[in-house]
Amino acid sequence: MFSSYRVPDITAAMKILIIEDDTETADYVAKGLEEAGHTVDVARDGKNGLVMIVGEAFDAAIVDRMLPGIDGKTIVETVRGAGKTTPILLLSAMGEVRHRVEGLHSGADDYLIKPFAFSELLARVEALGRRPKEEFRDETVLRVGDLEVNRLTRDVARSGQKIDLQPREYRLLEYLMRHAGRVVTRTMLLEHVWDYHFDPQTNVIDVHVSRLRQKIDKDFKIPLLHTVRGAGYSLRAADSTS
């Protein structure tokens, strides 16, 4: 049905999840990936696929956009909301520009339109596998000083005092806490909190950081959220700058 394509000695063997309800497509892709040296798991519907991608460790996932139960775009959004950074390639027959933009903004790393050449799919998946893995804290409960975030319940508290955050404020705080002690740039926030891959020339980050700072720092003696001039922001228990 297709000839195997392999770029030798560039990409190590990967563990790849395919979430695809079309049996012929899933088997076609799985066979090609296995012949290229990769290990493959297949989920035939969105519900099982979501359980697998959240609960297990994969080097990459290929997710069909139109799935029974839970669609691919929702899967991607849920995975990203859970803090998982598994590289995801969305497959879809929906090929208009707006569809591709929606897919990428949902958190997908790449978008491939059906029908596709297997050689291109393999090249794209292996390219995702060669990307440097982002290091981040993956604990269920994140703590910085006396600030605590429970990633399962999304409860936020400081010194035992509950703090109510809007969804975007929560995503911003969680991302900062996962990178606690490091400088987080505006570009990083745009890409990982707002899913923008360009600078929209707005003050959206400044506004949300200001609101978040009011909620987590205003009523407490020691500030945690710091602005690093010319660089970005840093969440840390003590300000080491003069």
Disulfide bonds with the S-S distance in Angstrom:
none
